[in-house]
Amino acid sequence: MGLKEIKPDIIKAYFEFSKAVDKTDKLTQKEKELISVGVAHALQCSFCIEDHVKKARVAGASEEEIAEAVLVAAKVRAGAVLTYAKHYAFKD
């Protein structure tokens, strides 16, 4: 038995939320999937990476765009590490 069976209302609400976000029109679906690719890599979610890379390709993203999204996520993640180092590791 999984979450869908134990908490069906919550799982249904998640999928409704997800569909509502996909329906917004300020970003293209390709842009949303490229953001998702970057976030999935930053979160280190293998399933999410596979799913969103596939969806990004379907939405028209090139391999170069996907690679750039991954690198942007790596930049932000590295920046967070450096910020914490500044505040905690090297206090005066």
Buried (B, 14 or more C-beta within 10 A) or exposed (E): EEEEEEEEEEBEEEEEEEEEEEEEEEEEBBBBBBBBBBBBBBEEEEEBBEBBBEBBBEBEBEEEBBEBBBEBBEEEBEEEEEEEEEEEEEEE
